[in-house]
Protein backbone atom coordinates (compact mmCIF):
# COMPACT_ATOMS: atom_id res chain seq x y z
CA UNK A 1 0.00 0.00 0.00
CA UNK A 2 2.80 2.42 0.94
CA UNK A 3 4.69 1.75 -2.28
CA UNK A 4 1.53 2.33 -4.32
CA UNK A 5 0.97 5.64 -2.59
CA UNK A 6 4.57 6.66 -3.20
CA UNK A 7 4.20 5.83 -6.89
CA UNK A 8 0.98 7.84 -7.06
CA UNK A 9 2.68 10.80 -5.39
CA UNK A 10 5.61 10.65 -7.83
CA UNK A 11 3.68 10.14 -11.06
CA UNK A 12 0.39 11.95 -11.06
CA UNK A 13 -1.50 15.09 -10.32
CA UNK A 14 -5.15 14.56 -9.47
CA UNK A 15 -7.87 16.41 -11.35
CA UNK A 16 -11.21 16.58 -9.52
CA UNK A 17 -14.36 17.45 -11.43
CA UNK A 18 -17.10 18.78 -9.17
CA UNK A 19 -20.02 21.14 -9.00
CA UNK A 20 -19.84 24.17 -6.73
CA UNK A 21 -22.82 22.66 -4.92
CA UNK A 22 -20.45 19.89 -3.85
CA UNK A 23 -17.84 22.25 -2.38
CA UNK A 24 -17.94 20.60 1.12
CA UNK A 25 -17.30 17.17 -0.40
CA UNK A 26 -14.49 18.59 -2.52
CA UNK A 27 -12.85 20.07 0.56
CA UNK A 28 -13.00 16.69 2.33
CA UNK A 29 -11.30 14.98 -0.60
CA UNK A 30 -8.76 17.81 -0.83
CA UNK A 31 -7.89 17.39 2.87
CA UNK A 32 -7.33 13.68 2.33
CA UNK A 33 -5.04 14.34 -0.64
CA UNK A 34 -3.13 16.97 1.35
CA UNK A 35 -2.54 14.46 4.14
CA UNK A 36 -1.13 12.01 1.58
CA UNK A 37 0.98 14.74 -0.06
CA UNK A 38 -0.68 13.99 -3.39
CA UNK A 39 -0.77 17.10 -5.63
CA UNK A 40 -4.10 18.04 -7.14
CA UNK A 41 -5.47 20.73 -9.42
CA UNK A 42 -7.02 23.49 -7.32
CA UNK A 43 -9.58 25.42 -9.41
CA UNK A 44 -9.32 28.44 -7.11
CA UNK A 45 -5.66 28.80 -8.05
CA UNK A 46 -6.25 28.84 -11.81
CA UNK A 47 -5.26 32.22 -13.20
CA UNK A 48 -7.64 33.90 -15.58
CA UNK A 49 -6.74 36.17 -18.44
CA UNK A 50 -3.38 34.57 -19.23
CA UNK A 51 -2.25 34.17 -22.82
CA UNK A 52 -3.71 31.01 -24.31
CA UNK A 53 -0.45 30.66 -26.25
CA UNK A 54 1.52 30.34 -23.01
CA UNK A 55 -1.03 28.08 -21.36
CA UNK A 56 -1.11 25.68 -24.31
CA UNK A 57 2.62 25.66 -25.01
CA UNK A 58 3.28 22.63 -22.81
CA UNK A 59 0.27 20.75 -24.16
CA UNK A 60 1.17 21.48 -27.79
CA UNK A 61 4.78 20.43 -27.25
CA UNK A 62 3.55 17.19 -25.72
CA UNK A 63 1.47 16.48 -28.80
CA UNK A 64 4.47 17.22 -31.05
CA UNK A 65 6.63 14.85 -29.02
CA UNK A 66 4.00 12.15 -29.39
CA UNK A 67 3.93 12.72 -33.14
CA UNK A 68 7.72 12.50 -33.40
CA UNK A 69 7.93 9.38 -31.27
CA UNK A 70 5.13 7.67 -33.16
CA UNK A 71 3.22 6.76 -30.00
CA UNK A 72 0.34 8.97 -31.06
CA UNK A 73 -1.47 8.99 -27.74
CA UNK A 74 -1.42 10.83 -24.43
CA UNK A 75 -0.96 8.64 -21.38
CA UNK A 76 -2.45 9.29 -17.93
CA UNK A 77 0.99 10.20 -16.56
CA UNK A 78 1.52 12.97 -19.10
CA UNK A 79 1.02 16.42 -17.59
CA UNK A 80 -0.98 19.18 -19.26
CA UNK A 81 -0.62 22.14 -16.93
CA UNK A 82 -1.68 25.78 -16.78
CA UNK A 83 -4.82 25.33 -18.89
CA UNK A 84 -7.96 26.68 -17.31
CA UNK A 85 -11.04 24.53 -16.80
CA UNK A 86 -12.96 26.66 -19.29
CA UNK A 87 -10.27 26.20 -21.93
CA UNK A 88 -10.16 22.45 -21.34
CA UNK A 89 -13.92 22.28 -21.74
CA UNK A 90 -13.64 24.09 -25.07
CA UNK A 91 -10.88 21.76 -26.26
CA UNK A 92 -12.92 18.69 -25.30
CA UNK A 93 -16.02 20.13 -27.01
CA UNK A 94 -13.96 20.90 -30.10
CA UNK A 95 -12.56 17.36 -30.19
CA UNK A 96 -16.05 15.85 -29.97
CA UNK A 97 -17.28 18.10 -32.77
CA UNK A 98 -14.23 17.22 -34.88
CA UNK A 99 -14.94 13.49 -34.54
CA UNK A 100 -18.55 14.06 -35.58
CA UNK A 101 -17.60 16.29 -38.50
CA UNK A 102 -15.03 13.80 -39.75
CA UNK A 103 -17.43 10.88 -39.49
CA UNK A 104 -20.14 12.84 -41.33
CA UNK A 105 -17.64 13.53 -44.12
CA UNK A 106 -16.52 9.92 -44.30
CA UNK A 107 -12.97 10.99 -43.49
CA UNK A 108 -12.39 9.99 -39.85
CA UNK A 109 -9.39 11.50 -38.07
CA UNK A 110 -8.11 7.96 -37.52
CA UNK A 111 -8.96 4.62 -39.08
CA UNK A 112 -12.66 3.91 -38.83
CA UNK A 113 -11.87 0.60 -37.14
CA UNK A 114 -10.14 2.42 -34.28
CA UNK A 115 -11.90 2.50 -30.95
CA UNK A 116 -13.66 5.59 -29.59
CA UNK A 117 -10.75 6.35 -27.22
CA UNK A 118 -8.22 6.45 -30.09
CA UNK A 119 -10.54 8.64 -32.18
CA UNK A 120 -11.05 11.01 -29.27
CA UNK A 121 -7.32 11.24 -28.48
CA UNK A 122 -6.42 11.87 -32.12
CA UNK A 123 -9.10 14.54 -32.41
CA UNK A 124 -7.87 16.16 -29.20
CA UNK A 125 -4.37 16.29 -30.68
CA UNK A 126 -5.66 18.09 -33.77
CA UNK A 127 -7.61 20.57 -31.65
CA UNK A 128 -4.62 21.21 -29.36
CA UNK A 129 -2.40 21.98 -32.35
CA UNK A 130 -5.08 24.24 -33.79
CA UNK A 131 -5.55 25.96 -30.43
CA UNK A 132 -1.82 26.62 -30.18
CA UNK A 133 -1.81 28.10 -33.70
CA UNK A 134 -4.93 30.18 -32.98
CA UNK A 135 -3.29 31.61 -29.87
CA UNK A 136 -0.89 33.55 -32.12
CA UNK A 137 -3.73 35.52 -33.70
CA UNK A 138 -4.10 39.04 -32.30
CA UNK A 139 -6.81 39.74 -29.73
CA UNK A 140 -6.66 43.52 -29.70
CA UNK A 141 -10.00 45.33 -30.26
CA UNK A 142 -8.92 46.22 -33.78
CA UNK A 143 -8.14 42.58 -34.56
CA UNK A 144 -11.67 41.21 -34.12
CA UNK A 145 -11.99 40.68 -37.88
CA UNK A 146 -8.99 38.33 -37.84
CA UNK A 147 -11.08 35.75 -35.98
CA UNK A 148 -14.16 36.22 -38.15
CA UNK A 149 -14.56 33.73 -41.02
CA UNK A 150 -16.86 34.00 -44.03
CA UNK A 151 -18.22 30.54 -44.83
CA UNK A 152 -19.90 30.19 -48.22
CA UNK A 153 -22.10 27.13 -48.69
CA UNK A 154 -25.64 26.72 -49.98
CA UNK A 155 -26.15 24.01 -47.34
CA UNK A 156 -24.70 25.45 -44.13
CA UNK A 157 -26.31 22.75 -42.00
CA UNK A 158 -23.76 20.33 -43.47
CA UNK A 159 -20.97 22.17 -41.66
CA UNK A 160 -22.40 22.66 -38.19
CA UNK A 161 -19.85 20.44 -36.45
CA UNK A 162 -16.93 22.03 -38.30
CA UNK A 163 -18.05 25.48 -37.21
CA UNK A 164 -18.35 24.24 -33.65
CA UNK A 165 -14.70 23.20 -33.72
CA UNK A 166 -13.65 26.67 -34.89
CA UNK A 167 -15.96 28.31 -32.34
CA UNK A 168 -14.26 26.31 -29.58
CA UNK A 169 -11.03 28.01 -30.72
CA UNK A 170 -12.50 31.51 -30.49
CA UNK A 171 -13.61 32.09 -34.10
CA UNK A 172 -16.92 33.55 -35.25
CA UNK A 173 -18.73 33.18 -38.56
CA UNK A 174 -20.83 34.93 -41.12
CA UNK A 175 -22.60 32.64 -43.55
CA UNK A 176 -23.36 33.21 -47.24
CA UNK A 177 -25.46 30.88 -49.38
CA UNK A 178 -24.19 32.01 -52.78
CA UNK A 179 -21.28 33.67 -54.55
CA UNK A 180 -23.22 36.90 -55.00
CA UNK A 181 -24.17 37.04 -51.32
CA UNK A 182 -20.54 36.42 -50.35
CA UNK A 183 -19.31 39.23 -52.59
CA UNK A 184 -21.86 41.61 -51.08
CA UNK A 185 -20.65 40.77 -47.58
CA UNK A 186 -17.05 41.30 -48.65
CA UNK A 187 -17.90 44.84 -49.75
CA UNK A 188 -18.81 45.82 -46.20
CA UNK A 189 -16.68 43.60 -43.97
CA UNK A 190 -13.19 42.20 -43.64
CA UNK A 191 -12.58 38.60 -42.64
CA UNK A 192 -9.65 36.62 -41.37
CA UNK A 193 -10.39 33.84 -43.86
CA UNK A 194 -12.91 32.63 -46.42
CA UNK A 195 -14.08 29.02 -46.67
CA UNK A 196 -16.14 27.94 -49.67
CA UNK A 197 -17.67 24.75 -50.97
CA UNK A 198 -17.28 24.01 -54.67
CA UNK A 199 -20.59 23.17 -56.32
CA UNK A 200 -23.68 25.29 -55.68
CA UNK A 201 -26.95 25.84 -57.59
CA UNK A 202 -25.16 28.56 -59.63
CA UNK A 203 -22.70 26.00 -61.03
CA UNK A 204 -20.48 22.96 -60.31
CA UNK A 205 -17.28 25.05 -59.97
CA UNK A 206 -18.75 28.03 -58.16
CA UNK A 207 -16.05 27.90 -55.51
CA UNK A 208 -13.48 28.82 -58.14
CA UNK A 209 -15.70 31.63 -59.48
CA UNK A 210 -15.80 33.15 -56.01
CA UNK A 211 -12.05 32.66 -55.58
CA UNK A 212 -11.37 34.43 -58.89
CA UNK A 213 -13.65 37.33 -57.95
CA UNK A 214 -11.98 37.69 -54.54
CA UNK A 215 -8.46 37.54 -55.94
CA UNK A 216 -9.27 40.26 -58.50
CA UNK A 217 -9.10 42.80 -55.67
CA UNK A 218 -7.79 40.92 -52.62
CA UNK A 219 -4.53 38.98 -52.83
CA UNK A 220 -4.01 38.38 -49.11
CA UNK A 221 -7.11 37.00 -47.37
CA UNK A 222 -6.62 33.24 -46.93
CA UNK A 223 -9.13 31.28 -49.04
CA UNK A 224 -9.95 27.60 -48.58
CA UNK A 225 -12.00 25.16 -50.61
CA UNK A 226 -13.93 22.65 -48.50
CA UNK A 227 -15.31 20.24 -51.08
CA UNK A 228 -16.21 16.59 -51.50
CA UNK A 229 -12.93 15.46 -53.06
CA UNK A 230 -9.40 15.31 -51.72
CA UNK A 231 -7.71 14.34 -54.98
CA UNK A 232 -4.18 15.77 -55.46
CA UNK A 233 -5.02 17.39 -58.80
CA UNK A 234 -7.80 19.41 -57.16
CA UNK A 235 -5.44 20.57 -54.44
CA UNK A 236 -2.91 21.66 -57.07
CA UNK A 237 -5.54 23.50 -59.09
CA UNK A 238 -6.82 25.32 -56.02
CA UNK A 239 -3.28 26.43 -55.15
CA UNK A 240 -2.61 27.57 -58.71
CA UNK A 241 -5.78 29.68 -58.61
CA UNK A 242 -4.69 31.38 -55.40
CA UNK A 243 -6.28 29.31 -52.61
CA UNK A 244 -4.35 28.48 -49.46
CA UNK A 245 -5.79 24.98 -49.30
CA UNK A 246 -8.37 22.51 -50.57
CA UNK A 247 -9.59 19.50 -48.62
CA UNK A 248 -12.56 17.30 -47.80
CA UNK A 249 -11.28 16.50 -44.30
CA UNK A 250 -12.49 18.41 -41.25
CA UNK A 251 -9.27 17.95 -39.28
CA UNK A 252 -7.13 19.11 -42.21
CA UNK A 253 -9.37 22.14 -42.74
CA UNK A 254 -9.08 23.19 -39.09
CA UNK A 255 -5.32 22.92 -39.14
CA UNK A 256 -4.94 24.62 -42.54
CA UNK A 257 -7.05 27.60 -41.47
CA UNK A 258 -5.53 28.09 -38.02
CA UNK A 259 -1.96 27.71 -39.27
CA UNK A 260 -2.55 30.16 -42.11
CA UNK A 261 -4.14 32.72 -39.82
CA UNK A 262 -1.45 32.38 -37.15
CA UNK A 263 1.27 33.25 -39.67
CA UNK A 264 -0.78 35.65 -41.79
CA UNK A 265 0.58 39.18 -41.90
CA UNK A 266 -2.49 41.07 -43.06
CA UNK A 267 -1.38 43.89 -45.25
CA UNK A 268 -3.24 45.95 -47.83
CA UNK A 269 -5.85 44.05 -49.78
N, C-alpha and C positions, 0 to 999 in steps of 0.2 A: 504493500500500500504506500509506504513512504517513498519507494523508488518511483512509483507511478506519479505521485504528487510532484516529486522533483523534476521528472521529465515534463510534466504539464507546465510547471513554473518556467522551465528553460525554453520551451518550444512554442508556447501559444499565448496569445492575448485574447481574452474572452470578450465577445460582443453579445450584449443582452438587448433583445428587442422587447419593449414593454410600452404599455399605455401610461399616460400620466395619471390615470385613475389608479394604477397599480404601484404608485410611488412607494408606499410603505413596504410592499413585497420586494421591490427592487432594492430598497435600502437594506433589508435583511440579507438578501443574496450578496449585496456589495460588502456588508460586514464580514460575511463568511469568507469571501474571496480575499479581503484584506487580511484576515487572520491567517490565511494560507499563503500569503504573499504572492497571490496569483494576479498579474496585471489584468485590468479590464478597461474597456472603452467607456469613459464617463461622458455622457452627452452634455452635461453642464460645462465641461471643459472645452467643448468644440468651439473654435473661433469662427465667427461669422465675418463675411466680407473679405476674406483672403482671396488672393488670385487663384482662380481655378487651375491655371497653368502650374503654379507651384504645388498645389494640393494633389494634382494628378501626376506630377513628374515621376514619383516613385512607382505608382501603379503602371504608368505607361512603360517605364523602363523594365518592369517585371515582365510585361507582355512581350517586349522586344527580346528579352533574354529567353523566354519560353520559345519564341519563334526561332531564334538562332540555335537553341539546343535541340529543337525538334520534338520537345516533349508536348508542346501544344496545349497544356492544361495548367491550371492554377491549383496547387495543393492546399490543404487546410493549414499547413504551417507557414505558407507564404504570407507576408505582412503587407497590407495595403493601408497605409496610415495617412492621417491628416486630410481625409475626405469627410465632409460633413454628412450627416444622416440624409439631409435633403438631396445632396448631390448623388449619394449612393442610390437613393430611391429612383432618381431620374435615370441613372445608368441602368439599373435593373429594368425599369419600364422600357427604356430604349432597346435593351437586349431582347425583351419579350416581343416587342413590336417588330424588331428586325427578323426574328425567327418566323413570325407570322407572315411578314411581307415576302420573305424568301420562299416560304412554302407556297404562298399564293402564286408566285411567279414561276414555280417549278424549278427554282435554282437555289436549293438549300445552302446555307453557309457551310455545312459539312455534308458528308455523304448521307443520303436519305436513310440508309440503314443504321446510322449512328443513333445511339440512345438519346433521350431527352437531355441528360446531363451534359453530354458532349456538345450537343447543339447549343445549349444555353451558354456553356463556357466559351465556345467559339464566337458566338454572337456578342458576349460580353467583351471579349478581346477586341472585336471590331469597334464596338461602341467606345471602349476606353481609348483606342487609338484616335478615333474621331474626336472624342472629347478633348484629348490633349492638343490635337490640331486646332480645334475650335477655340481653345483658350488663348491662342495667339491673335485672335481677331479683336480689334479695338472695341472698347465698351464705353468710350466717351459719348456724351450726348449727341455730338455731331456724327457719330459712327453708327447710329441706329440702322441706317440703310444697309450697312455691310452684312447684317444678320437677317435681312429681309430677302426672301427668294420669290421670284415670279415662276409659278408652275403652270405650264400650258398643257392642257389635256381636256379633250371633250368628254372624258369620263373620269372626273376627279375622284369618284368613290373607289376607283381601282387602286388609288395610291394613298389611302387613309393611313395604313400602317407605316409606310415610308415617311409620311409627313410627321407621324408621331415620333419616329426616331429622331428626326431633325429637331422637332420641338423639344425633345428631352435634352438636346444640346444647346438650347437657347435661341433657335431660329424661329422666325415667323414667316407667314406665307400670304401672298395674294394669288388668287386663282384666275385663270383666263381659259375660256372654253374654245377659243379660236385664235387664229393668227391675227385677224383684225383687232380683236379685243385686246390681245397682248400688246400690239403696237400702240393702241390708244393708251394703255396703262403706262407704257414706256415713255410716252410724251410728257407725262405729269410726274413720274416717280423714278427714282434710281434704286437699283437692286444690287445686292451683293452677287447674285448669280441668277441664271435663267435655266430652268429645266423644261424640256419639251418632249412630248411623245412624237412619233413620226407620222403615222397615218391618222387623218381626221376626215370628217365629212367633206371638207374642201378638196382633199386630194390625198393620195397614198404617200407622198413625200413632202407633206406640209411642214414637217419639222425643219427640213432644209430650206423651204421658202422663208420661214420665219428667221432662220439663222442668217440667210443672205440679206434679208431686210435689216436685221440688227447690225450686221457687220458693215453695212453701207455707211453707217454713221457712228458706230461704236465698236472700236477694235479691242476694248479691254475687258468688258464684263464677261466673266466666265460663263460659257454656254455648254449645256450637257444634253445629249440625246438619251432619253430613257425609253427604249423601244423593246420590241418582242424578240429581237435577234441579237446574238452576241458574236456574230461571225467576224473574223479578222478583217475582211474586206470592207465591212460597214464601219468598223472602227477607223480604218485608214481613211475612208472617204470623209467621215465626219471631221477628222483632224485636218485633212486637206482643205475643207471648206471653212475652217476656223473655229471648230468646236474644241473644247478642252477635254472631252471624253464622250464615249458612247458605250452603253452597256444595257443588259437586260437583268442584271443582278442588283438586288437592293443593297447588299453589303458593299459591293464595288462602288455603287453610286454614292453612298454615304461617305466613303473614304475619298473618292475623287473630289467631291464637292468641298469637303472640309479641308483637305490638303491644299486645293487650289485657293480657297479663300484665306487660309492661314499665311500663304506666301504671296498673296496678291497685293501688289502695290498699285492702288487705284489712282491712276493719273487722269489726265483729260480724256474725255470720251473720243 
